[in-house]
Amino acid sequence: MIPWNPVGLATATGARLSPEVDCGAILTDVVIDSRLAGPGKVFVALPGSRVDGLGFVPEAVAKGSPLAVVGRLVDGPTALVDDPVAALGHVAEMALRRARVASGQMKVIGVTGSVGKTTTKDLIARICAQFGRTVAAEQSFNNHIGLPLTVVRADRETRFMVVEMGANHEGEIAALTRIAPPDVAVVLGVGRAHLGEFGSRQAIARAKGEMVAGMMPNGSAALNMDDPLVRGMAFGVSENVVTFGYEEMARIRGLKRRLGPDGRLRLTAMDQDIGRAIRIETGLVGLHQGLNVLGALAAAVAAGIEFPQAVAAVQGAEAASPHRMAVHHLSGGAILLDDSYNANPESMRAAIQTAAKMGKRGGRKVIAVLGEMRELGRATSAELLRVGRAVADHHIARLIVAGEPARAIGVGAATHGMASEDIEFWPQTDGLADHLRSIADHGLILIKASNGAQLWKLADSLTGEDAEC
């Protein structure tokens, strides 16, 4: 963050400063966790149903924080606001404006889509980092709290900022673009994630399209040509669009894709504007990662990076965020394919397909441990049944359904021909790690579910990692 003072922050947020505030203090960062508080760091005391940040103001001040943004009066150097969450957004908005002016060349790249946001964001950040200081969202910081915490990290040296923007309802991405209007808006696809909140794919498309509508003047959009709902977002900005996909009219076009014996993606991509195709070898697992790579290349081109240079930067890229198609070789000889961070119908089927291909090529039986998919509303049961069908269609050797909300996956698999003795149901995961070790032998274990199902703890148990996500 460009160094600031409490008076400037109060002006941006409409806050009332308490008498204890040192108006000459230098503010250099913003935190919402009192454990991260310290000199120069503004502590924003967010309200919560379980923990209220107000109770941690004394700790933050004791650690040296010169200012706490609060929604109710408490002792200490404070900035009193009506809504600390909204104030966090206002601080980030103004901080980004100041950083843009100081930098003079910063470009903000925003990424949205139903599937692949985090991987694509990580790929774009990898490319951009080769050409200047790059600030990127950590893990999946893509909402009204995570995005501001990313934005405030920009300073006068920042050349690129790469952020995710997610939504559960219409209007949420529009609000995020007011905080960080992108110079490049990347839309990956309109799937069925959050169908329960939105009600239809058309409503999801409207929400994703808010990023394109919220671009900076003369901004550019990188749009998935393979998805008709995304392709339609080019209306009105057609002169500033870089399309990507496998469709023959896409500018950044995927020509050939295959998986290596280890499941890692090999892809040939072409920039049809310059007529050059280049082979890419990545450490990313699964054919579905190809669209993420193409989206990242399109974003880089839209941001002014030349296609060959962008390709060179993405060569060898691996998953940078945890629990996303991560391959682990376990001590007993089995392979774990850990995609436990999140799940929706499209990503579930992609993971099952990838595991099946890896198992076939490596001569390994595949054990799929699958949990619930959240936020699908009335479509939940039908989508779980379709996932079960995918398990049967891809001849997965054993299915373990984890948790009562996912039970229909087993029903779908049995209905489409999977033998009942190859289907297990575990209402709880206690003891499941030991069970997997006993049956896995030299097989391949896929773990996949929505983050709320917490199957990443099972994955961490198998790999010996500390369970924290």
HELIX and SHEET records of a PDB file:
HELIX    1   1 PRO A    6  THR A   13  1                                   8    
HELIX    2   2 SER A   34  LEU A   36  5                                   3    
HELIX    3   3 GLY A   53  PHE A   56  5                                   4    
HELIX    4   4 VAL A   57  ALA A   62  1                                   6    
HELIX    5   5 PRO A   84  SER A  103  1                                  20    
HELIX    6   6 LYS A  117  CYS A  128  1                                  12    
HELIX    7   7 GLY A  146  VAL A  151  1                                   6    
HELIX    8   8 GLU A  172  ILE A  179  1                                   8    
HELIX    9   9 LEU A  195  PHE A  198  1                                   4    
HELIX   10  10 ARG A  201  ALA A  213  1                                  13    
HELIX   11  11 PRO A  228  ARG A  231  1                                   4    
HELIX   12  12 GLY A  232  ALA A  234  5                                   3    
HELIX   13  13 SER A  238  ASN A  240  5                                   3    
HELIX   14  14 GLN A  289  ALA A  302  1                                  14    
HELIX   15  15 PHE A  307  VAL A  314  1                                   8    
HELIX   16  16 PRO A  345  GLY A  362  1                                  18    
HELIX   17  17 GLY A  377  ALA A  379  5                                   3    
HELIX   18  18 THR A  380  ASP A  393  1                                  14    
HELIX   19  19 GLU A  404  ALA A  406  5                                   3    
HELIX   20  20 ARG A  407  THR A  415  1                                   9    
HELIX   21  21 SER A  420  ASP A  422  5                                   3    
HELIX   22  22 LEU A  432  ALA A  440  1                                   9    
HELIX   23  23 ASN A  451  ALA A  453  5                                   3    
HELIX   24  24 TRP A  456  THR A  463  1                                   8    
SHEET    1   A 5 ARG A  16  LEU A  17  0                                        
SHEET    2   A 5 THR A  78  LEU A  80 -1                                        
SHEET    3   A 5 LEU A  67  VAL A  70  1                                        
SHEET    4   A 5 LYS A  41  VAL A  44  1                                        
SHEET    5   A 5 ASP A  29  VAL A  31  1                                        
SHEET    1   B 9 ARG A 133  ALA A 136  0                                        
SHEET    2   B 9 THR A 158  GLU A 164  1                                        
SHEET    3   B 9 LYS A 107  THR A 112  1                                        
SHEET    4   B 9 VAL A 184  VAL A 187  1                                        
SHEET    5   B 9 SER A 220  ASN A 224  1                                        
SHEET    6   B 9 VAL A 241  GLY A 245  1                                        
SHEET    7   B 9 ILE A 252  LEU A 259  1                                        
SHEET    8   B 9 ARG A 264  ASP A 271 -1                                        
SHEET    9   B 9 ARG A 276  VAL A 285 -1                                        
SHEET    1   C 6 ALA A 326  HIS A 329  0                                        
SHEET    2   C 6 ILE A 335  ASP A 339 -1                                        
SHEET    3   C 6 LEU A 444  LYS A 448  1                                        
SHEET    4   C 6 VAL A 366  LEU A 370  1                                        
SHEET    5   C 6 ARG A 398  ALA A 402  1                                        
SHEET    6   C 6 ILE A 423  TRP A 426  1                                        
END                                                                             
